[in-house]
Amino acid sequence: MPDFDAGSIVPSTRDLLQVISTRRKSMALVGLVGSGAPAPAPAPADDAARLHELNISALAFAEAGPAMQGAARATKTVPSLCLSKVGDRDGALAARFHGADGVCIDALLPLDEWDRLAKGARTMRMLPLALAESPEGAAAAAKVGARAVLVRGATAEAVIESVASLPKTLTVVAEVPSADADALRRLVGHVDAAIVPPAVHTSAQFPALVAEVDP
């Protein structure tokens, strides 16, 4: 049984797709909260409020839970993306209960299963993103009917290679877990948005990066 009250869930009112779709003319920045933050790590809600002040486009969280819920409630306008794979209806419900406005679904799932999970997410007005962790996954994302894809790669170059053939109409979010500011800059023009690790968004140079890639 889920460890949350499904009856208390309300649909999302924050439009994640709108803030991350840039047609690759700029690059929206999505700040990762909670995971890998330099010590002493700030409270997720405080981190979310700080990123909001820096004009971050959206927030990302490694998984659904109290940290995401607290941070999602810290701002009224910044949408939140849950990065863990949603594998069933309860996973989608848990993500929404904890404040997610977007969830990731494995792009390599059979089409009918992907579509079922995506429709479940949409009933809660969340954005279902196809999760691609390989070039094959990226290619599959273009075929499942997703409006957005999260491409996860070890390097910026690996992500760029994976997304090269994707249609411009598909909103592409890049996640390079070890990315520094230079790696993020290399993604500009190739993707619509990128996940920003805490080591980058807590640095003194981050406001300048925001102004540079997402003016």
C-alpha positions as CSV (number, residue, x, y, z in Angstrom):
1,M,0.0,0.0,0.0
2,P,1.2,3.5,-0.7
3,D,2.6,5.4,2.3
4,F,0.7,8.6,1.4
5,D,-2.9,9.7,1.1
6,A,-3.8,9.4,-2.6
7,G,-7.1,11.2,-1.8
8,S,-5.3,14.4,-0.9
9,I,-3.5,14.6,-4.3
10,V,-4.4,17.7,-6.4
11,P,-3.4,18.1,-10.1
12,S,-0.3,20.1,-10.9
13,T,-0.9,23.8,-11.6
14,R,2.7,24.6,-12.8
15,D,3.6,24.2,-16.4
16,L,7.0,22.4,-16.6
17,L,6.9,22.1,-20.4
18,Q,6.4,25.8,-20.9
19,V,9.5,26.8,-18.9
20,I,11.9,24.2,-20.3
21,S,10.9,24.5,-24.0
22,T,13.3,27.0,-25.6
23,R,13.5,25.7,-29.2
24,R,17.2,25.4,-28.4
25,K,17.6,29.2,-28.9
26,S,18.7,29.4,-25.3
27,M,19.0,26.8,-22.5
28,A,16.7,26.7,-19.5
29,L,18.5,25.7,-16.3
30,V,16.9,23.1,-13.9
31,G,18.6,23.2,-10.5
32,L,19.1,19.8,-8.8
33,V,18.2,20.1,-5.1
34,G,19.3,17.9,-2.3
35,S,21.5,15.4,-4.1
36,G,25.3,15.9,-3.9
37,A,25.1,19.4,-2.3
38,P,28.3,20.6,-0.8
39,A,28.5,20.4,3.0
40,P,27.0,22.0,4.9
41,A,24.0,21.2,2.7
42,P,21.2,23.8,3.0
43,A,17.6,22.7,3.7
44,P,15.9,21.8,0.4
45,A,13.2,24.5,0.9
46,D,15.9,27.1,1.5
47,D,17.8,25.9,-1.6
48,A,14.7,26.1,-3.7
49,A,14.0,29.6,-2.5
50,R,17.6,30.7,-3.3
51,L,17.3,29.2,-6.8
52,H,14.0,31.0,-7.4
53,E,15.7,34.3,-6.6
54,L,18.4,33.4,-9.2
55,N,15.7,33.0,-11.8
56,I,16.1,29.2,-12.2
57,S,13.6,27.8,-14.7
58,A,12.7,24.7,-12.7
59,L,13.8,22.4,-9.9
60,A,14.9,18.7,-10.1
61,F,14.9,16.0,-7.4
62,A,16.5,12.6,-7.5
63,E,13.4,11.0,-6.0
64,A,10.0,11.7,-4.6
65,G,9.9,12.3,-0.8
66,P,9.7,14.9,1.9
67,A,12.7,16.9,0.6
68,M,11.0,17.4,-2.7
69,Q,7.7,18.2,-1.1
70,G,9.2,20.9,1.2
71,A,11.1,22.4,-1.7
72,A,8.2,22.4,-4.1
73,R,6.1,24.3,-1.5
74,A,8.8,26.9,-1.0
75,T,8.0,28.6,-4.3
76,K,4.6,29.1,-5.9
77,T,5.7,29.3,-9.5
78,V,8.8,27.2,-10.1
79,P,7.9,23.7,-11.4
80,S,9.5,20.5,-10.1
81,L,10.8,17.5,-11.9
82,C,11.3,14.0,-10.3
83,L,14.3,12.3,-12.0
84,S,13.7,8.7,-10.8
85,K,11.9,6.3,-13.2
86,V,8.2,6.0,-12.7
87,G,7.3,2.3,-13.2
88,D,3.7,2.1,-12.1
89,R,0.7,4.2,-11.2
90,D,1.7,4.3,-7.5
91,G,5.0,5.8,-8.5
92,A,3.3,8.6,-10.4
93,L,0.9,9.2,-7.6
94,A,3.8,9.4,-5.1
95,A,5.7,11.9,-7.3
96,R,2.6,14.1,-7.6
97,F,1.9,13.8,-3.8
98,H,5.3,15.1,-3.1
99,G,5.1,18.0,-5.5
100,A,6.3,16.8,-8.9
101,D,5.1,18.6,-12.0
102,G,6.9,16.3,-14.3
103,V,8.0,12.6,-14.1
104,C,10.4,10.4,-16.1
105,I,9.2,7.2,-17.8
106,D,11.7,4.8,-19.4
107,A,11.7,5.4,-23.2
108,L,12.5,1.8,-23.9
109,L,9.3,0.4,-22.3
110,P,6.9,-1.3,-24.7
111,L,4.8,1.4,-26.3
112,D,1.5,0.4,-24.7
113,E,3.1,0.4,-21.2
114,W,4.8,3.8,-21.8
115,D,1.5,5.2,-23.1
116,R,-0.4,3.9,-20.1
117,L,2.0,5.5,-17.6
118,A,2.2,8.7,-19.6
119,K,-1.6,9.0,-19.6
120,G,-1.7,8.4,-15.9
121,A,0.8,11.3,-15.4
122,R,-1.2,13.6,-17.6
123,T,-4.4,12.9,-15.6
124,M,-2.6,14.7,-12.8
125,R,-1.5,17.4,-15.2
126,M,2.1,16.4,-14.9
127,L,4.5,16.3,-17.8
128,P,5.6,12.8,-18.7
129,L,9.2,12.9,-20.0
130,A,10.7,9.9,-21.9
131,L,13.9,8.9,-20.0
132,A,16.7,8.0,-22.4
133,E,20.0,6.7,-21.0
134,S,21.5,5.6,-24.4
135,P,21.3,6.6,-28.1
136,E,18.7,3.8,-28.5
137,G,16.6,5.4,-25.7
138,A,16.8,8.8,-27.3
139,A,15.6,7.3,-30.6
140,A,12.8,5.5,-28.9
141,A,11.7,8.7,-27.2
142,A,10.9,10.2,-30.6
143,K,8.6,7.3,-31.4
144,V,6.5,7.0,-28.2
145,G,4.7,10.3,-28.6
146,A,6.5,12.1,-25.8
147,R,6.6,15.9,-25.9
148,A,9.8,16.0,-23.9
149,V,12.7,13.7,-23.3
150,L,15.4,13.7,-20.6
151,V,18.7,12.4,-22.0
152,R,21.1,11.2,-19.4
153,G,24.7,10.8,-20.3
154,A,28.2,10.5,-18.8
155,T,29.5,13.6,-20.7
156,A,28.1,16.6,-22.6
157,E,29.5,15.1,-25.8
158,A,27.6,11.8,-25.2
159,V,24.4,13.7,-24.8
160,I,25.0,15.8,-27.9
161,E,25.6,12.7,-29.9
162,S,22.4,11.1,-28.6
163,V,20.2,14.1,-29.4
164,A,21.6,15.0,-32.8
165,S,18.9,13.4,-34.8
166,L,15.9,14.3,-32.6
167,P,13.3,16.5,-34.1
168,K,13.3,20.2,-33.0
169,T,9.7,19.8,-31.9
170,L,10.7,17.4,-29.1
171,T,11.8,19.3,-26.0
172,V,15.2,17.9,-24.8
173,V,16.5,18.1,-21.3
174,A,20.1,17.0,-20.7
175,E,21.4,15.4,-17.5
176,V,25.1,15.0,-17.1
177,P,25.5,14.1,-13.4
178,S,29.1,15.3,-13.2
179,A,28.7,18.4,-15.3
180,D,30.6,21.6,-14.5
181,A,29.8,25.0,-15.9
182,D,31.9,24.4,-19.1
183,A,30.1,21.1,-19.8
184,L,26.8,22.9,-19.5
185,R,27.9,25.6,-21.9
186,R,28.8,23.0,-24.5
187,L,25.2,21.8,-24.4
188,V,23.8,25.2,-25.5
189,G,22.2,25.0,-28.9
190,H,21.9,21.2,-28.7
191,V,19.2,20.9,-25.9
192,D,16.3,23.0,-24.5
193,A,17.3,22.6,-20.9
194,A,19.9,21.1,-18.6
195,I,20.0,19.7,-15.1
196,V,22.4,21.8,-13.0
197,P,24.3,19.9,-10.2
198,P,24.6,21.6,-6.8
199,A,28.3,22.1,-7.2
200,V,27.6,24.4,-10.1
201,H,24.5,26.3,-8.8
202,T,26.0,26.9,-5.4
203,S,29.1,28.6,-6.9
204,A,29.7,32.3,-6.9
205,Q,29.8,32.2,-10.7
206,F,26.4,30.7,-11.2
207,P,24.4,34.0,-11.6
208,A,26.6,34.8,-14.5
209,L,26.0,31.4,-16.1
210,V,22.2,32.0,-15.8
211,A,22.5,35.3,-17.5
212,E,24.7,33.8,-20.2
213,V,22.7,30.7,-21.2
214,D,19.2,31.5,-20.2
215,P,18.9,35.3,-20.6
